[in-house]
Amino acid sequence: MRKRSIGQAGAWLAGPLLAAALLGSGAAHAGNQKEEALADSVRLALEHAIRDGRPPKPAFRDDAARARYRQWFDTMSARLQRRLPDEQTRTEFLEAAWYEATRAGLDPGLVLGLIQVESAYRKYAVSMAGARGYMQVMPFWTGVIGDSNRRALFDMQTNLRYGCSILRMYIDMEGGNLYLALGRYNGSRGKPQYPNAVLAAWKNWEFKLQDGANSAVASR
């Protein structure tokens, strides 16, 4: 079994999620998140994360961090051009993906790899199970932690916000075990196909920042 761990998210989410009461990992149909009974602290933390509607604009501590982000952006934009040929769409997508991934304590490359596997970068993708958008979020989440507006899952930032927050929750639930967290995100916990596909896709979007990259932070 291939395992990768990822660091804890910021205080806005990590603490409550680590204390979550879980729930079993019974079989679920591959391709959708499983609706689970969440501890109140987890649900409230997710609700808070989803409600924050500030625009996904990165902020930086210094010029060096800004330059590193620019290098990441230019590299990813070139890689993504074939999939998202419109420059404005690509720019808005990458800004939001970086912001939401960083905000949730995730590697942006991991998020881009997951999107590659889930929707092939199709904004209006709908799975047979009903999952929607770039990160294939199941509509039930809008009732659990949102305002029950299922159509909003086709909004770029909303979809990325839900997807990154949910993945962060699963990583914390699994004690940092990314392999199991990805399986839970897909509804196929313990099966290798989906985690292996995402981990392989991640390699297409990896970008090694220079020393001090942590001075780049999502605007909070």
Solvent accessible surface area in square Angstrom, and as a share of the most:
residue,aa,sasa,rsa
1,M,149,0.67
2,R,95,0.35
3,K,126,0.53
4,R,73,0.26
5,S,95,0.61
6,I,30,0.15
7,G,51,0.49
8,Q,92,0.41
9,A,11,0.09
10,G,32,0.31
11,A,101,0.78
12,W,31,0.11
13,L,0,0.00
14,A,8,0.07
15,G,44,0.42
16,P,41,0.26
17,L,1,0.01
18,L,95,0.47
19,A,79,0.61
20,A,22,0.17
21,A,65,0.50
22,L,67,0.33
23,L,50,0.25
24,G,51,0.49
25,S,49,0.32
26,G,46,0.44
27,A,106,0.82
28,A,27,0.21
29,H,133,0.59
30,A,57,0.44
31,G,25,0.24
32,N,20,0.10
33,Q,4,0.02
34,K,68,0.29
35,E,106,0.48
36,E,23,0.10
37,A,82,0.64
38,L,29,0.14
39,A,27,0.21
40,D,94,0.49
41,S,50,0.32
42,V,0,0.00
43,R,75,0.27
44,L,98,0.49
45,A,9,0.07
46,L,0,0.00
47,E,32,0.14
48,H,100,0.45
49,A,0,0.00
50,I,27,0.14
51,R,165,0.60
52,D,24,0.13
53,G,68,0.65
54,R,118,0.43
55,P,87,0.55
56,P,22,0.14
57,K,109,0.46
58,P,27,0.17
59,A,44,0.34
60,F,32,0.13
61,R,164,0.60
62,D,67,0.35
63,D,116,0.60
64,A,53,0.41
65,A,0,0.00
66,R,133,0.48
67,A,61,0.48
68,R,28,0.10
69,Y,19,0.07
70,R,123,0.45
71,Q,88,0.39
72,W,12,0.04
73,F,13,0.06
74,D,74,0.38
75,T,39,0.23
76,M,0,0.00
77,S,18,0.12
78,A,73,0.56
79,R,102,0.37
80,L,0,0.00
81,Q,99,0.44
82,R,194,0.71
83,R,76,0.28
84,L,16,0.08
85,P,102,0.64
86,D,79,0.41
87,E,121,0.54
88,Q,127,0.56
89,T,52,0.30
90,R,21,0.08
91,T,42,0.24
92,E,74,0.33
93,F,0,0.00
94,L,0,0.00
95,E,34,0.15
96,A,0,0.00
97,A,0,0.00
98,W,16,0.06
99,Y,1,0.00
100,E,2,0.01
101,A,0,0.00
102,T,40,0.23
103,R,14,0.05
104,A,2,0.02
105,G,29,0.28
106,L,9,0.04
107,D,57,0.29
108,P,22,0.14
109,G,2,0.01
110,L,0,0.00
111,V,0,0.00
112,L,0,0.00
113,G,0,0.00
114,L,0,0.00
115,I,0,0.00
116,Q,40,0.18
117,V,54,0.31
118,E,32,0.14
119,S,1,0.01
120,A,51,0.39
121,Y,7,0.03
122,R,143,0.52
123,K,68,0.29
124,Y,147,0.56
125,A,4,0.03
126,V,87,0.50
127,S,36,0.23
128,M,204,0.91
129,A,37,0.28
130,G,21,0.21
131,A,0,0.00
132,R,53,0.19
133,G,0,0.00
134,Y,5,0.02
135,M,0,0.00
136,Q,9,0.04
137,V,0,0.00
138,M,25,0.11
139,P,12,0.07
140,F,34,0.14
141,W,4,0.01
142,T,2,0.01
143,G,51,0.49
144,V,38,0.22
145,I,3,0.02
146,G,32,0.31
147,D,114,0.59
148,S,75,0.49
149,N,69,0.36
150,R,122,0.45
151,R,199,0.73
152,A,26,0.20
153,L,0,0.00
154,F,44,0.18
155,D,69,0.36
156,M,34,0.15
157,Q,36,0.16
158,T,35,0.20
159,N,1,0.01
160,L,0,0.00
161,R,7,0.03
162,Y,6,0.02
163,G,0,0.00
164,C,1,0.01
165,S,2,0.01
166,I,0,0.00
167,L,0,0.00
168,R,0,0.00
169,M,0,0.00
170,Y,0,0.00
171,I,0,0.00
172,D,5,0.02
173,M,25,0.11
174,E,22,0.10
175,G,63,0.61
176,G,4,0.04
177,N,22,0.11
178,L,1,0.00
179,Y,8,0.03
180,L,29,0.15
181,A,0,0.00
182,L,0,0.00
183,G,0,0.00
184,R,12,0.04
185,Y,1,0.00
186,N,13,0.07
187,G,5,0.05
188,S,7,0.05
189,R,83,0.30
190,G,41,0.39
191,K,108,0.46
192,P,62,0.39
193,Q,132,0.59
194,Y,21,0.08
195,P,0,0.00
196,N,62,0.32
197,A,42,0.32
198,V,0,0.00
199,L,0,0.00
200,A,55,0.43
201,A,5,0.04
202,W,15,0.05
203,K,117,0.50
204,N,76,0.39
205,W,7,0.02
206,E,61,0.28
207,F,47,0.19
208,K,189,0.80
209,L,77,0.38
210,Q,119,0.53
211,D,138,0.72
212,G,48,0.46
213,A,17,0.13
214,N,137,0.70
215,S,20,0.13
216,A,16,0.12
217,V,47,0.27
218,A,6,0.05
219,S,40,0.26
220,R,141,0.52
